[in-house]
C-alpha cells in the first residue's frame, strides 16, 4: 500500500468541509446492528460505522484534530502516519500468527484423527465372481457360507464370505452386515483378519478375505481338551492386543470365542467374523453374541460398552484353561440364568488355575462393570499389567518376535484346507444378474 498517497489524499480532504459521519439509513437494512470493529480509543464520533479501508481508518485518527494550527496538524499527521504503519504491521503479524496457529491445530487434529480413527478403505466393486475359482466350502452359517477360492489372476488363495441378501434382510441383520464391511475396511492389525474387497450380484454380497489356513483355535482346543497355562496365556495375550486395538478405535467386537480365532501357518492368531462388531463411542443396547460368552449387562438389555468384551475375554481364558465355560448348560436359557447370577466357581483341587489366573478371572468375570478389570480408570492397562501377564513382552509379541507354542503342520501357498471340516457342496448361482430387490440396502458392497 502507498502510504504517501494516503497521506496526500488525507491532507487534501482536511481542507474540505467536514462531512457527517452518520451512516446512511439503508445501512441498517442488512439485518444486523452496526457495531464498531476498531479499538475504543478512537474518537466516539468516528465509530458510527466500520472503516472500509486503510484510508478511512487514517481519517478516523485525524478527525478530532481539525481545529489545530497547520504546524501542529502536520506534526499530528506525521505522528498518525507512523501510528498507522505500526498498526498495520502489528495487524499483519497477528494475522500471520493466527494463520500459523490454525495450521498447527489442523495438523494436530489430522494426526489425532489418524491415531483415533483410521480411514475407511473403499472396497466396493473391487472384484467380481469371475476373478475367482471356487475350491471348496470352509464353513456355513445362517445367511450363507465361506468358500476357499483361488484368484485367476495371481493364483493366490482367499476366503470368500457369501451372504444371501434376502436372508440377511429377513433376519433384520442389515445394519450388522454393513457394519461388518465398514469395520473390516477400517481396521489393520497383525492379529485381525484382513478384508481385501467386496462386491455383489443381484442375490448375494461377497467379502474377499485373506485365507488363514491354520484352522480355528476351537478345533485345537477340542483336540487338546485344555491348554497349559503358558499356551493359554500366549493366545490370550494376542487376543488382548486385538481387542485393545479395536477399543482404541471405539469398536466393540461382541463375539469373542475360540471359533472366531483362526491360526496362521506360523501359529499366531487372527480374529475373524465381525458380524456383531460395532462402532460405539458411549453405549449400545443390542442383544447379540454367543450364549456362553455374553456379558450379564447384555442379557439384561442394559446399556453396555467395551466392558462386555472384557467379560468375554475372561470366559475365553477360563475355557482355554479348563476346557469348558464357567456357566455352561445345555439349555441356552439356563446358561443365561447362570450368567446373570454370576457365581464363578473353580473346580476344587484342580491344577488348571493358578493363583494369579484365578485372581485375573475373578476380576474379569464380575457382574458389576464398575469393578470389572479393563473398565476401570486405567482401562486395558490394568489387564496388561496383571501378574498373570507379567512375563509377556508386549512389544515383541505385537511384532511377532515371540515363538508360538504350536505351528499347524500344513504346506504354505497351496491352499491346504485340511484344518477345516468338510461340508456338502451345492449348485451356486453366484454372479447372477437380474432384478435386485435388496441391493439398495447394501450400497457400499
C-alpha positions as CSV (number, residue, x, y, z in Angstrom):
1,X,0.0,0.0,0.0
2,X,1.3,3.5,-0.9
3,X,1.0,5.3,2.4
4,X,2.5,8.6,1.0
5,X,-0.5,8.7,-1.4
6,X,-2.8,8.0,1.6
7,X,-1.1,11.0,3.4
8,X,-1.6,13.4,0.4
9,X,-5.2,12.3,-0.1
10,X,-5.9,12.9,3.6
11,X,-4.3,16.3,3.6
12,X,-6.4,17.4,0.7
13,X,-9.6,16.2,2.4
14,X,-8.7,18.1,5.5
15,X,-9.4,21.4,3.7
16,X,-12.8,20.2,2.6
17,X,-15.9,20.9,4.7
18,X,-16.4,18.2,7.3
19,X,-19.0,15.6,6.3
20,X,-21.4,13.9,8.7
21,X,-20.3,10.5,10.0
22,X,-23.9,9.5,10.4
23,X,-24.4,6.2,8.5
24,X,-27.0,6.2,5.7
25,X,-30.4,5.0,6.6
26,X,-30.2,2.0,4.3
27,X,-27.1,0.7,6.3
28,X,-29.5,-0.7,8.9
29,X,-31.2,-2.8,6.3
30,X,-28.6,-5.5,6.3
31,X,-30.4,-7.2,9.2
32,X,-27.9,-6.8,12.0
33,X,-26.8,-4.0,14.3
34,X,-23.9,-1.7,13.3
35,X,-21.1,-2.3,15.7
36,X,-17.6,-0.8,16.0
37,X,-14.7,-3.1,14.9
38,X,-11.8,-0.9,16.0
39,X,-10.3,-0.1,19.4
40,X,-12.3,2.1,21.8
41,X,-9.6,4.8,22.0
42,X,-10.8,6.0,18.6
43,X,-13.0,9.1,18.8
44,X,-16.6,8.3,19.6
45,X,-18.0,10.3,16.7
46,X,-15.8,8.4,14.3
47,X,-17.2,5.0,15.3
48,X,-20.6,5.2,13.7
49,X,-19.5,2.7,11.0
50,X,-16.6,0.4,10.3
51,X,-13.8,1.9,8.3
52,X,-13.9,0.1,4.9
53,X,-10.2,0.5,4.2
54,X,-6.9,2.0,5.5
55,X,-7.6,5.5,4.1
56,X,-10.8,5.7,6.1
57,X,-9.0,4.4,9.2
58,X,-6.4,7.2,8.8
59,X,-9.2,9.7,8.6
60,X,-10.7,8.4,11.9
61,X,-7.4,9.0,13.6
62,X,-7.3,12.7,12.5
63,X,-10.9,13.8,12.8
64,X,-10.6,15.2,16.3
65,X,-7.6,17.4,15.4
66,X,-9.3,19.6,12.8
67,X,-9.0,22.9,14.8
68,X,-5.3,22.8,15.4
69,X,-2.8,25.2,13.7
70,X,-1.1,23.9,10.4
71,X,2.2,23.1,12.1
72,X,0.6,21.1,14.8
73,X,-1.6,19.4,12.2
74,X,1.4,18.5,10.2
75,X,3.1,17.0,13.3
76,X,-0.1,15.1,14.2
77,X,-0.5,13.9,10.7
78,X,3.1,12.5,10.6
79,X,2.6,11.0,14.0
80,X,-0.5,9.2,12.9
81,X,1.0,8.0,9.7
82,X,3.7,6.3,11.8
83,X,1.0,5.0,14.1
84,X,-1.0,3.7,11.2
85,X,2.1,1.9,9.8
86,X,2.7,0.4,13.3
87,X,-0.9,-0.7,13.5
88,X,-0.8,-2.2,10.0
89,X,2.4,-4.1,10.9
90,X,1.0,-5.4,14.1
91,X,-2.2,-6.5,12.4
92,X,-0.2,-8.3,9.7
93,X,1.9,-10.0,12.4
94,X,-1.3,-11.0,14.3
95,X,-2.9,-12.4,11.1
96,X,0.3,-14.5,10.4
97,X,0.3,-15.8,14.0
98,X,-3.3,-16.8,13.8
99,X,-2.7,-18.5,10.5
100,X,0.2,-20.4,11.9
101,X,-1.9,-21.5,14.9
102,X,-4.8,-22.6,12.7
103,X,-2.4,-24.6,10.5
104,X,-0.8,-26.2,13.6
105,X,-4.3,-27.1,15.1
106,X,-5.3,-28.6,11.7
107,X,-2.1,-30.7,11.7
108,X,-2.6,-31.8,15.2
109,X,-6.2,-32.6,14.6
110,X,-5.3,-34.6,11.5
111,X,-2.7,-36.6,13.5
112,X,-5.2,-37.2,16.2
113,X,-7.8,-38.4,13.8
114,X,-5.3,-40.7,12.1
115,X,-4.5,-42.2,15.5
116,X,-8.0,-42.4,16.9
117,X,-10.0,-43.1,13.8
118,X,-8.4,-45.0,10.9
119,X,-9.6,-44.2,7.4
120,X,-12.2,-46.4,5.7
121,X,-10.8,-48.1,2.6
122,X,-13.1,-48.2,-0.5
123,X,-13.9,-51.8,-1.1
124,X,-16.9,-51.6,-3.4
125,X,-16.9,-53.5,-6.7
126,X,-13.2,-54.2,-6.3
127,X,-13.7,-57.7,-7.7
128,X,-16.3,-59.8,-9.4
129,X,-17.1,-63.5,-9.2
130,X,-15.2,-64.2,-12.5
131,X,-11.9,-63.2,-10.7
132,X,-12.0,-66.3,-8.6
133,X,-12.4,-70.1,-8.9
134,X,-14.3,-71.8,-6.1
135,X,-12.3,-74.6,-4.4
136,X,-14.4,-75.8,-1.5
137,X,-16.6,-74.7,1.4
138,X,-14.8,-73.9,4.6
139,X,-17.9,-73.1,6.8
140,X,-21.6,-72.5,6.7
141,X,-23.9,-70.1,8.6
142,X,-27.5,-68.8,8.8
143,X,-27.1,-66.4,5.9
144,X,-24.6,-68.1,3.6
145,X,-21.2,-69.8,3.6
146,X,-17.5,-69.2,3.4
147,X,-15.6,-70.6,0.4
148,X,-11.9,-71.2,-0.2
149,X,-11.3,-69.5,-3.6
150,X,-8.3,-69.0,-5.9
151,X,-7.6,-65.9,-7.9
152,X,-7.5,-66.5,-11.6
153,X,-5.0,-63.6,-11.9
154,X,-2.3,-64.2,-9.2
155,X,-3.1,-67.8,-8.2
156,X,-3.3,-66.9,-4.5
157,X,-5.9,-68.3,-2.2
158,X,-8.5,-66.3,-0.4
159,X,-11.6,-66.9,1.9
160,X,-14.8,-65.6,0.3
161,X,-17.7,-64.9,2.6
162,X,-21.0,-65.0,0.8
163,X,-24.2,-63.8,2.3
164,X,-27.7,-64.0,0.8
165,X,-29.4,-60.6,0.7
166,X,-32.9,-61.9,1.2
167,X,-32.0,-63.9,4.3
168,X,-30.0,-61.0,5.8
169,X,-32.9,-58.7,5.2
170,X,-35.4,-61.2,6.6
171,X,-33.4,-61.6,9.8
172,X,-33.0,-57.9,10.1
173,X,-29.3,-58.1,10.1
174,X,-28.8,-55.3,7.5
175,X,-27.1,-53.0,9.9
176,X,-24.8,-55.7,11.3
177,X,-23.8,-56.7,7.8
178,X,-23.0,-53.1,6.7
179,X,-21.1,-52.5,10.0
180,X,-19.0,-55.6,9.3
181,X,-17.9,-54.3,5.9
182,X,-17.2,-50.8,7.3
183,X,-15.2,-52.0,10.3
184,X,-13.2,-54.5,8.2
185,X,-12.4,-51.7,5.7
186,X,-11.2,-49.6,8.6
187,X,-9.0,-51.9,10.7
188,X,-5.5,-53.1,10.1
189,X,-3.7,-55.1,12.8
190,X,-1.4,-58.2,12.9
191,X,-4.0,-60.2,14.8
192,X,-7.1,-59.3,12.8
193,X,-8.1,-60.9,9.5
194,X,-7.8,-58.5,6.6
195,X,-10.5,-57.9,4.1
196,X,-9.3,-57.3,0.5
197,X,-12.5,-56.2,-1.2
198,X,-16.3,-56.6,-1.7
199,X,-18.8,-56.9,-4.5
200,X,-22.4,-58.1,-5.0
201,X,-24.7,-59.6,-7.6
202,X,-28.5,-59.5,-7.6
203,X,-28.8,-62.1,-4.9
204,X,-25.7,-62.1,-2.8
205,X,-23.0,-60.0,-1.3
206,X,-19.3,-61.1,-1.2
207,X,-16.4,-60.3,1.1
208,X,-13.0,-61.3,-0.1
209,X,-10.8,-62.0,3.0
210,X,-7.2,-63.3,3.5
211,X,-7.1,-67.0,3.8
212,X,-5.9,-68.2,7.3
213,X,-5.1,-71.9,6.7
214,X,-4.3,-73.0,10.3
215,X,-8.0,-73.5,11.2
216,X,-9.9,-72.5,14.3
217,X,-8.5,-72.2,17.8
218,X,-11.7,-74.1,18.8
219,X,-10.6,-77.2,16.9
220,X,-7.1,-77.1,18.5
221,X,-8.7,-76.7,22.0
222,X,-11.0,-79.6,21.4
223,X,-8.2,-81.9,20.4
224,X,-6.1,-80.8,23.4
225,X,-9.1,-80.6,25.8
226,X,-7.2,-77.9,27.8
227,X,-4.2,-75.7,27.2
228,X,-1.3,-75.5,29.6
229,X,-1.0,-72.2,31.4
230,X,1.7,-70.8,29.2
231,X,-0.1,-71.7,26.0
232,X,-3.4,-70.2,27.1
233,X,-1.5,-67.1,28.1
234,X,0.1,-66.8,24.7
235,X,-3.3,-66.9,22.8
236,X,-5.0,-64.7,25.4
237,X,-2.2,-62.1,25.1
238,X,-2.6,-61.9,21.3
239,X,-6.4,-61.7,21.6
240,X,-5.9,-58.9,24.2
241,X,-3.9,-56.9,21.8
242,X,-6.5,-57.3,19.1
243,X,-9.3,-56.2,21.4
244,X,-7.2,-53.3,22.8
245,X,-6.7,-52.1,19.2
246,X,-10.4,-52.3,18.4
247,X,-11.4,-50.5,21.6
248,X,-8.9,-47.7,20.8
249,X,-11.0,-47.0,17.7
250,X,-14.3,-47.2,19.6
251,X,-15.1,-50.7,18.2
252,X,-16.8,-53.3,20.3
253,X,-16.2,-56.8,19.0
254,X,-19.1,-58.6,20.9
255,X,-18.4,-62.1,19.7
256,X,-15.1,-63.3,21.2
257,X,-14.9,-67.1,21.3
258,X,-12.5,-69.8,20.1
259,X,-14.5,-70.4,17.0
260,X,-13.7,-66.8,15.9
261,X,-10.0,-67.1,16.4
262,X,-8.0,-68.5,13.5
263,X,-4.4,-69.7,13.5
264,X,-1.9,-68.7,10.9
265,X,0.6,-71.2,9.5
266,X,3.2,-69.7,11.9
267,X,0.8,-70.2,14.9
268,X,-0.3,-66.6,15.6
269,X,-3.9,-65.8,15.9
270,X,-6.2,-63.8,13.6
271,X,-9.6,-62.5,14.9
272,X,-12.3,-63.1,12.3
273,X,-16.1,-62.8,11.8
274,X,-17.0,-59.2,12.6
275,X,-20.7,-59.7,12.1
276,X,-21.5,-58.4,15.6
277,X,-18.8,-55.8,15.8
278,X,-20.0,-52.2,16.1
279,X,-18.5,-48.7,16.3
280,X,-19.7,-47.3,19.7
281,X,-18.4,-44.2,21.4
282,X,-20.5,-44.4,24.5
283,X,-23.1,-47.1,25.0
284,X,-25.2,-49.6,23.0
285,X,-28.2,-51.9,23.8
286,X,-28.3,-54.7,21.1
287,X,-28.6,-58.2,22.5
288,X,-26.2,-60.3,20.4
289,X,-23.3,-62.7,20.8
290,X,-22.8,-66.4,21.7
291,X,-24.7,-67.5,24.8
292,X,-21.7,-68.9,26.8
293,X,-19.8,-65.7,26.2
294,X,-22.4,-62.9,26.6
295,X,-21.9,-60.5,29.5
296,X,-24.8,-60.2,32.1
297,X,-25.4,-56.5,31.2
298,X,-26.1,-57.5,27.6
299,X,-28.5,-60.2,28.6
300,X,-30.3,-57.7,30.9
301,X,-30.7,-55.4,27.8
302,X,-28.9,-52.6,29.8
303,X,-26.7,-50.0,28.1
304,X,-23.2,-51.5,27.8
305,X,-19.8,-50.6,26.4
306,X,-16.4,-52.3,25.7
307,X,-16.5,-53.8,29.2
308,X,-18.7,-56.6,27.6
309,X,-15.7,-57.6,25.6
310,X,-13.5,-57.9,28.7
311,X,-16.1,-60.3,30.2
312,X,-15.9,-62.5,27.1
313,X,-12.1,-62.3,27.3
314,X,-12.3,-63.7,30.8
315,X,-14.6,-66.5,29.6
316,X,-12.1,-67.3,26.8
317,X,-9.2,-67.7,29.3
318,X,-11.4,-69.8,31.6
319,X,-12.3,-72.2,28.7
320,X,-8.7,-72.5,27.5
321,X,-7.5,-73.5,30.9
322,X,-10.4,-75.8,32.0
323,X,-11.9,-77.0,28.7
324,X,-15.3,-75.6,29.4
325,X,-17.0,-72.3,30.0
326,X,-17.9,-71.4,33.6
327,X,-21.7,-71.0,33.2
328,X,-22.4,-73.7,30.5
329,X,-25.7,-75.5,30.4
330,X,-27.3,-77.5,27.6
331,X,-30.2,-75.0,27.7
332,X,-29.3,-71.5,26.5
333,X,-31.9,-70.1,28.8
334,X,-30.3,-71.8,31.8
335,X,-26.9,-70.6,30.6
336,X,-28.3,-67.0,30.7
337,X,-29.6,-67.6,34.2
338,X,-26.2,-68.8,35.3
339,X,-24.5,-65.8,33.8
340,X,-27.0,-63.4,35.4
341,X,-26.3,-65.0,38.9
342,X,-22.6,-64.9,38.1
343,X,-21.5,-67.4,40.7
344,X,-18.0,-68.0,39.4
345,X,-16.6,-71.3,40.7
346,X,-13.2,-73.0,40.2
347,X,-13.2,-76.9,40.3
348,X,-11.9,-77.9,43.8
349,X,-8.4,-79.4,43.9
350,X,-7.8,-78.8,40.2
351,X,-4.5,-77.9,38.7
352,X,-5.8,-75.8,35.8
353,X,-6.0,-72.5,37.7
354,X,-3.0,-71.0,39.4
355,X,-3.4,-68.2,42.0
356,X,-2.7,-65.4,39.5
357,X,-5.1,-66.7,36.9
358,X,-7.8,-67.1,39.5
359,X,-7.3,-63.5,40.5
360,X,-7.4,-62.3,36.9
361,X,-10.6,-64.2,36.1
362,X,-12.3,-63.1,39.3
363,X,-11.7,-59.5,38.3
364,X,-12.8,-60.0,34.6
365,X,-15.8,-62.2,35.2
366,X,-17.6,-59.9,37.6
367,X,-21.2,-58.8,37.2
368,X,-20.6,-55.2,38.4
369,X,-19.0,-53.4,35.4
370,X,-17.7,-50.7,37.8
371,X,-15.4,-53.3,39.3
372,X,-14.6,-55.2,36.1
373,X,-10.9,-55.1,35.0
374,X,-10.5,-53.2,31.8
375,X,-13.3,-50.8,32.6
376,X,-11.6,-49.0,35.5
377,X,-9.6,-45.8,35.5
378,X,-6.5,-47.3,33.9
379,X,-8.5,-49.1,31.2
380,X,-6.9,-52.0,29.4
381,X,-3.6,-51.3,31.2
382,X,-4.9,-53.0,34.3
383,X,-5.2,-56.3,32.4
384,X,-1.9,-55.9,30.6
385,X,-0.1,-55.2,33.8
386,X,-1.7,-58.0,35.8
387,X,0.5,-60.6,37.4
388,X,-0.7,-63.4,35.1
389,X,0.8,-61.5,32.1
390,X,3.9,-60.4,34.0
391,X,6.5,-62.2,31.7
392,X,4.8,-61.1,28.5
393,X,7.0,-58.7,26.5
394,X,4.1,-56.9,24.7
395,X,6.1,-55.1,22.0
396,X,7.9,-58.3,21.0
397,X,4.5,-60.1,20.9
398,X,3.0,-57.4,18.7
399,X,5.9,-57.6,16.3
400,X,5.7,-61.4,16.0
401,X,9.1,-61.9,17.8
402,X,7.9,-64.5,20.3
403,X,7.9,-68.1,19.4
404,X,4.5,-69.6,19.0
405,X,3.5,-72.7,21.1
406,X,2.1,-74.5,18.1
407,X,2.5,-74.4,14.4
408,X,0.0,-76.2,12.2
409,X,1.6,-78.9,10.1
410,X,0.5,-77.7,6.7
411,X,2.3,-76.7,3.5
412,X,2.1,-73.0,2.6
413,X,0.9,-71.4,-0.6
414,X,-1.0,-74.4,-1.9
415,X,-4.5,-73.7,-0.5
416,X,-4.3,-76.5,2.1
417,X,-7.6,-76.8,3.9
418,X,-7.0,-79.9,6.0
419,X,-7.6,-78.0,9.2
420,X,-11.3,-77.2,8.3
421,X,-14.3,-79.5,8.3
422,X,-15.9,-80.7,5.1
423,X,-19.3,-79.6,4.0
424,X,-21.6,-80.8,1.2
425,X,-21.3,-78.6,-1.8
426,X,-24.3,-77.2,-3.7
427,X,-25.1,-75.6,-7.1
428,X,-24.3,-71.9,-6.7
429,X,-25.8,-69.1,-8.7
430,X,-23.1,-66.6,-7.9
431,X,-22.8,-63.8,-10.3
432,X,-26.4,-63.9,-11.5
433,X,-27.7,-60.6,-12.8
434,X,-31.3,-59.5,-12.8
435,X,-33.8,-57.8,-10.6
436,X,-32.0,-56.7,-7.4
437,X,-34.7,-56.4,-4.8
438,X,-32.4,-55.7,-1.8
439,X,-29.3,-54.1,-3.4
440,X,-30.2,-50.7,-2.2
441,X,-29.8,-51.9,1.4
442,X,-26.0,-52.6,0.8
443,X,-24.8,-49.5,-1.1
444,X,-21.1,-49.9,-0.1
445,X,-20.6,-53.5,-1.3
